[in-house]
């Protein structure tokens, strides 16, 4: 029977750093912001203008796909299309997951979902403002130390 390794038996794991492909990136999109654009809702025009300077976490991208499917949208090729418009889909790292979990206590009263906290965690990691349509985020921006901008 093998024993667990002693603490310090392995070298520390280095966190991976994922570079944004274009340094002109200015925003992290919440799923609601990208959905506003895709569904022609208020605020969608602004997202269309900044899309090539934006990223979305893989978690929030999954939310966009799921909500699109629920509306009967054919999602085959959708990722390729938004990436062709300049949107960068960022990996969701273990450190992002830990930050999203930590944000739960700060955002619980505002009712933020795991997807919302995933967006905020990625925005914090990248040092970028988060764009959303969810007004509940206004009251938590200072506590979570992320700039939040409402698109409608």
N, CA, C and O of each residue as an XYZ file, in Angstrom:
608
protein
N       0.842     -1.180      0.000
C       0.000      0.000      0.000
C       0.886      1.241      0.000
O       1.784      1.369      0.832
N       0.634      2.136     -0.917
C       1.475      3.323     -1.007
C       0.953      4.408     -0.081
O      -0.249      4.535      0.154
N       1.879      5.170      0.426
C       1.535      6.274      1.323
C       1.507      7.565      0.546
O       2.117      7.682     -0.517
N       0.796      8.528      1.083
C       0.782      9.864      0.486
C       2.166     10.467      0.617
O       2.847     10.250      1.619
N       2.586     11.216     -0.380
C       3.919     11.832     -0.298
C       3.969     12.836      0.852
O       2.971     13.464      1.203
N       5.137     12.960      1.410
C       5.354     13.943      2.469
C       5.226     15.349      1.902
O       5.572     15.585      0.745
N       4.726     16.294      2.714
C       4.668     17.681      2.226
C       6.048     18.138      1.775
O       7.044     17.894      2.457
N       6.102     18.783      0.659
C       7.352     19.286      0.127
C       8.126     18.254     -0.679
O       9.216     18.547     -1.171
N       7.571     17.033     -0.824
C       8.268     15.983     -1.566
C       8.356     16.293     -3.054
O       9.265     15.817     -3.734
N       7.441     17.068     -3.552
C       7.437     17.442     -4.961
C       7.676     18.933     -5.071
O       7.341     19.686     -4.156
N       8.249     19.364     -6.176
C       8.425     20.807     -6.340
C       7.057     21.488     -6.426
O       6.090     20.882     -6.889
N       6.974     22.725     -5.991
C       5.684     23.413     -6.062
C       5.180     23.500     -7.500
O       5.960     23.661     -8.438
N       3.901     23.392     -7.651
C       3.293     23.499     -8.975
C       3.202     24.973     -9.337
O       2.717     25.791     -8.555
N       3.660     25.287    -10.498
C       3.608     26.658    -10.970
C       2.274     26.905    -11.658
O       1.869     26.131    -12.525
N       1.601     27.958    -11.284
C       0.332     28.290    -11.934
C       0.598     28.615    -13.392
O       1.556     29.314    -13.725
N      -0.258     28.102    -14.249
C      -0.120     28.420    -15.661
C      -0.631     29.828    -15.898
O      -1.597     30.270    -15.276
N       0.010     30.496    -16.774
C      -0.428     31.830    -17.166
C      -0.835     31.779    -18.626
O      -0.038     31.403    -19.486
N      -2.051     32.151    -18.900
C      -2.529     32.155    -20.274
C      -2.509     33.583    -20.770
O      -3.120     34.475    -20.181
N      -1.811     33.779    -21.841
C      -1.698     35.103    -22.410
C      -2.893     35.402    -23.304
O      -3.393     34.528    -24.012
N      -3.327     36.617    -23.260
C      -4.356     37.077    -24.179
C      -3.662     37.326    -25.498
O      -2.589     37.928    -25.537
N      -4.269     36.867    -26.580
C      -3.587     36.925    -27.872
C      -3.369     38.347    -28.372
O      -2.499     38.572    -29.214
N      -4.132     39.306    -27.878
C      -4.027     40.686    -28.342
C      -4.061     41.593    -27.122
O      -5.035     41.595    -26.370
N      -3.024     42.344    -26.932
C      -2.921     43.196    -25.750
C      -3.926     44.357    -25.739
O      -3.983     45.095    -24.756
N      -4.708     44.536    -26.789
C      -5.706     45.606    -26.780
C      -7.007     45.151    -26.127
O      -8.009     45.863    -26.177
N      -6.995     43.967    -25.515
C      -8.191     43.467    -24.848
C      -8.531     44.385    -23.678
O      -7.667     44.747    -22.878
N      -9.805     44.752    -23.597
C     -10.218     45.732    -22.610
C     -11.321     45.259    -21.682
O     -11.544     45.887    -20.646
N     -12.033     44.162    -22.012
C     -13.200     43.759    -21.229
C     -13.303     42.247    -21.101
O     -12.838     41.493    -21.956
N     -13.931     41.825    -19.998
C     -14.337     40.436    -19.816
C     -15.863     40.440    -19.861
O     -16.514     41.165    -19.109
N     -16.425     39.624    -20.749
C     -17.873     39.588    -20.910
C     -18.514     38.547    -20.015
O     -18.032     37.419    -19.909
N     -19.595     38.930    -19.379
C     -20.485     37.981    -18.725
C     -21.347     37.364    -19.821
O     -21.519     37.957    -20.885
N     -21.883     36.188    -19.566
C     -22.750     35.538    -20.550
C     -23.902     36.453    -20.947
O     -24.279     36.491    -22.118
N     -24.461     37.185    -20.001
C     -25.608     38.052    -20.305
C     -25.259     39.129    -21.317
O     -26.099     39.519    -22.129
N     -24.034     39.607    -21.273
C     -23.611     40.656    -22.207
C     -23.514     40.096    -23.627
O     -24.000     40.714    -24.575
N     -22.889     38.934    -23.772
C     -22.778     38.342    -25.109
C     -24.154     37.924    -25.628
O     -24.441     38.074    -26.816
N     -25.000     37.403    -24.748
C     -26.351     37.035    -25.159
C     -27.147     38.250    -25.617
O     -27.955     38.142    -26.540
N     -26.936     39.396    -24.993
C     -27.618     40.625    -25.423
C     -27.274     40.930    -26.876
O     -28.144     41.328    -27.651
N     -26.011     40.746    -27.246
C     -25.611     40.976    -28.628
C     -26.226     39.933    -29.557
O     -26.808     40.271    -30.588
N     -26.092     38.678    -29.184
C     -26.560     37.592    -30.044
C     -28.075     37.606    -30.247
O     -28.572     37.179    -31.289
N     -28.803     38.098    -29.245
C     -30.256     38.092    -29.305
C     -30.840     39.446    -29.695
O     -32.058     39.625    -29.675
N     -29.983     40.400    -30.048
C     -30.456     41.709    -30.474
C     -31.156     42.484    -29.377
O     -32.090     43.238    -29.652
N     -30.724     42.312    -28.146
C     -31.322     42.987    -26.996
C     -30.629     44.315    -26.729
O     -29.544     44.565    -27.254
N     -31.253     45.180    -25.908
C     -30.589     46.430    -25.522
C     -29.205     46.143    -24.938
O     -29.030     45.205    -24.161
N     -28.239     46.954    -25.319
C     -26.855     46.776    -24.903
C     -26.051     45.930    -25.870
O     -24.820     45.950    -25.841
N     -26.733     45.188    -26.723
C     -26.047     44.320    -27.671
C     -25.211     45.070    -28.683
O     -24.166     44.583    -29.114
N     -25.667     46.260    -29.068
C     -24.904     47.071    -30.015
C     -23.554     47.483    -29.449
O     -22.554     47.502    -30.165
N     -23.528     47.813    -28.163
C     -22.265     48.167    -27.520
C     -21.326     46.958    -27.500
O     -20.136     47.087    -27.787
N     -21.863     45.789    -27.162
C     -21.029     44.574    -27.136
C     -20.471     44.290    -28.522
O     -19.314     43.893    -28.659
N     -21.281     44.492    -29.539
C     -20.803     44.284    -30.909
C     -19.615     45.192    -31.214
O     -18.674     44.782    -31.895
N     -19.658     46.427    -30.709
C     -18.560     47.374    -30.947
C     -17.278     46.976    -30.220
O     -16.186     47.232    -30.726
N     -17.387     46.357    -29.048
C     -16.192     46.039    -28.256
C     -15.803     44.562    -28.315
O     -14.850     44.148    -27.654
N     -16.525     43.773    -29.091
C     -16.305     42.327    -29.110
C     -14.861     41.956    -29.420
O     -14.302     41.058    -28.792
N     -14.254     42.643    -30.386
C     -12.886     42.287    -30.759
C     -11.872     42.670    -29.687
O     -10.707     42.280    -29.770
N     -12.300     43.425    -28.691
C     -11.434     43.799    -27.575
C     -11.886     43.132    -26.280
O     -11.643     43.649    -25.190
N     -12.549     41.975    -26.407
C     -13.133     41.321    -25.243
C     -12.753     39.853    -25.166
O     -12.390     39.222    -26.158
N     -12.853     39.332    -23.941
C     -12.695     37.905    -23.688
C     -13.922     37.437    -22.922
O     -14.648     38.238    -22.333
N     -14.141     36.132    -22.937
C     -15.179     35.512    -22.128
C     -14.574     34.237    -21.568
O     -13.811     33.558    -22.256
N     -14.904     33.904    -20.328
C     -14.361     32.668    -19.762
C     -15.044     31.478    -20.406
O     -16.165     31.589    -20.903
N     -14.371     30.345    -20.396
C     -14.947     29.122    -20.939
C     -16.237     28.759    -20.204
O     -17.153     28.199    -20.806
N     -16.316     29.070    -18.916
C     -17.538     28.810    -18.142
C     -18.689     29.642    -18.692
O     -19.782     29.121    -18.916
N     -18.449     30.925    -18.908
C     -19.505     31.794    -19.417
C     -19.847     31.467    -20.868
O     -20.992     31.621    -21.292
N     -18.849     31.016    -21.624
C     -19.132     30.575    -22.988
C     -20.099     29.386    -22.950
O     -21.032     29.322    -23.751
N     -19.882     28.452    -22.032
C     -20.779     27.321    -21.882
C     -22.195     27.761    -21.558
O     -23.165     27.172    -22.035
N     -22.307     28.793    -20.749
C     -23.629     29.336    -20.410
C     -24.302     29.937    -21.640
O     -25.504     29.756    -21.838
N     -23.542     30.648    -22.464
C     -24.080     31.226    -23.700
C     -24.594     30.123    -24.619
O     -25.688     30.232    -25.172
N     -23.810     29.066    -24.782
C     -24.214     27.966    -25.656
C     -25.467     27.299    -25.112
O     -26.402     27.039    -25.869
N     -25.504     27.018    -23.817
C     -26.656     26.350    -23.210
C     -27.920     27.190    -23.364
O     -28.971     26.665    -23.730
N     -27.827     28.482    -23.088
C     -29.016     29.341    -23.194
C     -29.450     29.492    -24.655
O     -30.642     29.614    -24.940
N     -28.503     29.484    -25.561
C     -28.842     29.552    -26.983
C     -29.572     28.283    -27.410
O     -30.577     28.346    -28.119
N     -29.065     27.142    -26.979
C     -29.712     25.871    -27.295
C     -31.131     25.827    -26.736
O     -32.047     25.330    -27.390
N     -31.307     26.346    -25.531
C     -32.634     26.363    -24.908
C     -33.625     27.201    -25.720
O     -34.831     26.958    -25.672
N     -33.118     28.179    -26.459
C     -33.963     29.020    -27.314
C     -34.143     28.427    -28.708
O     -34.795     29.027    -29.563
N     -33.567     27.250    -28.937
C     -33.713     26.599    -30.230
C     -32.711     27.032    -31.272
O     -32.883     26.741    -32.456
N     -31.667     27.723    -30.853
C     -30.633     28.183    -31.775
C     -29.711     27.018    -32.124
O     -29.308     26.260    -31.241
N     -29.381     26.874    -33.386
C     -28.394     25.883    -33.806
C     -27.026     26.457    -33.459
O     -26.640     27.513    -33.960
N     -26.307     25.759    -32.605
C     -25.040     26.298    -32.097
C     -23.812     25.766    -32.825
O     -22.691     26.173    -32.520
N     -24.006     24.864    -33.782
C     -22.869     24.371    -34.566
C     -22.199     25.552    -35.259
O     -22.844     26.288    -36.005
N     -20.925     25.728    -35.015
C     -20.190     26.811    -35.658
C     -20.259     28.141    -34.934
O     -19.600     29.096    -35.344
N     -21.037     28.226    -33.871
C     -21.189     29.507    -33.170
C     -19.865     29.985    -32.574
O     -19.540     31.170    -32.657
N     -19.103     29.074    -31.977
C     -17.816     29.467    -31.396
C     -16.896     30.022    -32.475
O     -16.259     31.059    -32.285
N     -16.831     29.336    -33.592
C     -15.979     29.785    -34.702
C     -16.408     31.187    -35.162
O     -15.567     32.032    -35.469
N     -17.708     31.416    -35.205
C     -18.213     32.718    -35.665
C     -17.843     33.854    -34.712
O     -17.393     34.910    -35.156
N     -18.027     33.648    -33.402
C     -17.698     34.738    -32.470
C     -16.196     34.928    -32.368
O     -15.728     36.049    -32.166
N     -15.432     33.849    -32.504
C     -13.976     34.002    -32.494
C     -13.505     34.733    -33.743
O     -12.544     35.501    -33.683
N     -14.163     34.507    -34.871
C     -13.812     35.226    -36.103
C     -14.080     36.719    -35.953
O     -13.442     37.536    -36.615
N     -15.020     37.074    -35.085
C     -15.312     38.490    -34.815
C     -14.348     39.085    -33.795
O     -14.408     40.279    -33.502
N     -13.455     38.251    -33.253
C     -12.418     38.747    -32.357
C     -12.569     38.353    -30.907
O     -11.683     38.660    -30.109
N     -13.643     37.690    -30.522
C     -13.817     37.296    -29.123
C     -12.842     36.181    -28.767
O     -12.705     35.208    -29.508
N     -12.169     36.325    -27.640
C     -11.218     35.335    -27.147
C     -11.880     34.577    -25.999
O     -12.318     35.188    -25.024
N     -11.955     33.246    -26.108
C     -12.519     32.431    -25.036
C     -11.365     31.986    -24.148
O     -10.498     31.218    -24.566
N     -11.373     32.484    -22.918
C     -10.287     32.231    -21.972
C     -10.499     30.948    -21.192
O     -11.629     30.644    -20.809
N      -9.443     30.190    -20.947
C      -9.552     29.018    -20.073
C      -9.970     29.444    -18.665
O      -9.662     30.551    -18.224
N     -10.662     28.568    -17.979
C     -11.040     28.789    -16.584
C     -10.085     27.955    -15.746
O     -10.158     26.726    -15.744
N      -9.199     28.620    -15.045
C      -8.122     27.965    -14.313
C      -8.567     27.535    -12.918
O      -9.587     28.004    -12.413
N      -7.808     26.656    -12.308
C      -8.086     26.240    -10.930
C      -8.080     27.446     -9.995
O      -8.887     27.517     -9.069
N      -7.178     28.389    -10.232
C      -7.145     29.590     -9.391
C      -8.396     30.444     -9.599
O      -8.866     31.095     -8.666
N      -8.934     30.442    -10.816
C     -10.196     31.150    -11.069
C     -11.322     30.487    -10.286
O     -12.165     31.167     -9.701
N     -11.331     29.153    -10.280
C     -12.366     28.413     -9.552
C     -12.299     28.711     -8.059
O     -13.328     28.872     -7.403
N     -11.096     28.783     -7.536
C     -10.927     29.091     -6.113
C     -11.396     30.512     -5.811
O     -12.046     30.750     -4.793
N     -11.068     31.452     -6.690
C     -11.516     32.841     -6.499
C     -13.040     32.925     -6.598
O     -13.668     33.636     -5.813
N     -13.638     32.215     -7.544
C     -15.099     32.210     -7.675
C     -15.746     31.673     -6.406
O     -16.775     32.187     -5.967
N     -15.150     30.642     -5.813
C     -15.675     30.102     -4.555
C     -15.552     31.117     -3.429
O     -16.469     31.266     -2.621
N     -14.425     31.815     -3.371
C     -14.224     32.837     -2.339
C     -15.223     33.984     -2.477
O     -15.627     34.586     -1.483
N     -15.617     34.278     -3.703
C     -16.556     35.381     -3.939
C     -17.973     35.062     -3.483
O     -18.800     35.966     -3.359
N     -18.264     33.792     -3.233
C     -19.617     33.403     -2.838
C     -20.098     34.188     -1.628
O     -21.210     34.714     -1.637
N     -19.272     34.274     -0.583
C     -19.714     34.963      0.631
C     -19.926     36.458      0.393
O     -20.755     37.078      1.059
N     -19.186     37.039     -0.549
C     -19.321     38.474     -0.834
C     -20.501     38.780     -1.751
O     -20.990     39.909     -1.784
N     -20.955     37.779     -2.491
C     -21.990     38.019     -3.508
C     -23.298     37.292     -3.228
O     -24.270     37.449     -3.967
N     -23.324     36.508     -2.177
C     -24.502     35.694     -1.862
C     -25.761     36.535     -1.752
O     -26.793     36.174     -2.318
N     -25.697     37.648     -1.036
C     -26.881     38.491     -0.833
C     -27.405     39.068     -2.145
O     -28.605     39.308     -2.281
N     -26.514     39.291     -3.112
C     -26.921     39.836     -4.411
C     -27.434     38.736     -5.343
O     -27.971     39.030     -6.411
N     -27.272     37.476     -4.947
C     -27.797     36.367     -5.733
C     -26.970     35.992     -6.945
O     -27.506     35.426     -7.897
N     -25.673     36.293     -6.939
C     -24.846     35.962     -8.092
C     -24.645     34.449     -8.204
O     -24.438     33.757     -7.207
N     -24.712     33.960     -9.431
C     -24.546     32.536     -9.717
C     -23.067     32.196     -9.807
O     -22.207     33.077     -9.774
N     -22.787     30.900     -9.922
C     -21.412     30.466    -10.136
C     -20.873     31.049    -11.441
O     -19.710     31.450    -11.502
N     -21.699     31.100    -12.480
C     -21.267     31.696    -13.744
C     -20.904     33.159    -13.586
O     -19.918     33.624    -14.157
N     -21.698     33.886    -12.813
C     -21.398     35.297    -12.552
C     -20.059     35.433    -11.847
O     -19.234     36.270    -12.215
N     -19.851     34.606    -10.833
C     -18.600     34.656    -10.081
C     -17.418     34.191    -10.925
O     -16.293     34.643    -10.714
N     -17.662     33.294    -11.876
C     -16.597     32.869    -12.794
C     -16.135     34.055    -13.629
O     -14.935     34.259    -13.815
N     -17.077     34.830    -14.126
C     -16.727     36.019    -14.901
C     -15.910     36.990    -14.063
O     -14.894     37.510    -14.523
N     -16.351     37.234    -12.838
C     -15.641     38.160    -11.955
C     -14.238     37.651    -11.622
O     -13.296     38.439    -11.534
N     -14.100     36.343    -11.438
C     -12.792     35.762    -11.128
C     -11.822     35.950    -12.290
O     -10.661     36.300    -12.079
N     -12.289     35.721    -13.505
C     -11.427     35.894    -14.677
C     -11.100     37.375    -14.860
O      -9.965     37.720    -15.189
N     -12.078     38.249    -14.649
C     -11.821     39.692    -14.744
C     -10.765     40.116    -13.726
O      -9.892     40.927    -14.034
N     -10.847     39.567    -12.514
C      -9.853     39.897    -11.485
C      -8.471     39.408    -11.897
O      -7.487     40.131    -11.743
N      -8.388     38.182    -12.422
C      -7.087     37.634    -12.844
C      -6.461     38.468    -13.944
O      -5.256     38.720    -13.934
N      -7.287     38.898    -14.897
C      -6.771     39.654    -16.033
C      -6.663     41.156    -15.761
O      -6.072     41.891    -16.552
N      -7.231     41.606    -14.648
C      -7.191     43.029    -14.322
C      -8.021     43.868    -15.277
O      -7.651     44.993    -15.614
N      -9.157     43.311    -15.715
C     -10.020     43.991    -16.682
C     -11.411     44.197    -16.103
O     -11.829     43.450    -15.218
N     -12.136     45.206    -16.594
C     -13.523     45.371    -16.152
C     -14.419     44.279    -16.729
O     -14.174     43.761    -17.819
N     -15.456     43.945    -15.974
C     -16.439     42.955    -16.410
C     -17.658     43.693    -16.955
O     -18.144     44.645    -16.345
N     -18.146     43.240    -18.112
C     -19.358     43.802    -18.708
C     -20.507     42.833    -18.489
O     -20.367     41.634    -18.731
N     -21.642     43.349    -18.031
C     -22.808     42.534    -17.739
C     -24.084     43.324    -17.983
O     -24.052     44.547    -18.114
N     -25.195     42.624    -18.043
C     -26.505     43.288    -18.085
C     -27.189     43.194    -16.728
O     -28.275     43.743    -16.544
N     -26.569     42.509    -15.781
C     -27.168     42.214    -14.482
C     -26.929     43.346    -13.488
O     -25.809     43.543    -13.015
N     -27.983     44.081    -13.178
C     -27.865     45.232    -12.275
C     -27.434     44.859    -10.854
O     -26.919     45.705    -10.123
N     -27.642     43.604    -10.459
C     -27.240     43.173     -9.116
C     -25.737     43.304     -8.905
O     -25.269     43.392     -7.770
N     -24.979     43.316    -10.007
C     -23.530     43.416     -9.883
C     -23.067     44.787     -9.404
O     -21.976     44.906     -8.845
N     -23.873     45.820     -9.614
C     -23.465     47.173     -9.220
C     -23.122     47.259     -7.745
O     -22.161     47.923     -7.358
N     -23.909     46.587     -6.928
C     -23.712     46.687     -5.490
C     -22.546     45.890     -4.947
O     -22.202     46.045     -3.775
N     -21.925     45.043     -5.750
C     -20.858     44.180     -5.238
C     -19.482     44.504     -5.828
O     -18.478     43.924     -5.415
N     -19.436     45.413     -6.777
C     -18.176     45.689     -7.487
C     -17.042     46.056     -6.538
O     -15.934     45.532     -6.657
N     -17.309     46.939     -5.612
C     -16.252     47.377     -4.701
C     -15.785     46.225     -3.808
O     -14.586     46.055     -3.587
N     -16.725     45.443     -3.300
C     -16.381     44.334     -2.403
C     -15.538     43.282     -3.099
O     -14.647     42.699     -2.481
N     -15.802     43.028     -4.375
C     -15.057     41.980     -5.093
C     -13.826     42.527     -5.801
O     -13.058     41.771     -6.396
N     -13.641     43.840     -5.734
C     -12.464     44.504     -6.292
C     -12.321     44.289     -7.794
O     -11.225     44.061     -8.306
N     -13.453     44.368     -8.486
C     -13.479     44.277     -9.943
C     -14.351     45.412    -10.454
O     -15.444     45.643     -9.936
N     -13.873     46.116    -11.463
C     -14.701     47.138    -12.082
C     -15.820     46.452    -12.854
O     -15.572     45.545    -13.649
N     -17.041     46.886    -12.617
C     -18.205     46.323    -13.283
C     -18.869     47.418    -14.096
O     -19.118     48.513    -13.591
N     -19.155     47.123    -15.355
C     -19.859     48.081    -16.220
C     -21.122     47.438    -16.743
O     -21.087     46.339    -17.297
N     -22.235     48.120    -16.567
C     -23.510     47.651    -17.087
C     -23.626     48.104    -18.551
O     -23.269     49.228    -18.901
N     -24.129     47.205    -19.381
C     -24.257     47.557    -20.799
C     -25.671     47.988    -21.172
O     -25.938     48.356    -22.316
N     -26.563     47.938    -20.204
C     -27.911     48.487    -20.434
C     -28.506     48.952    -19.139
O     -29.634     49.445    -19.120
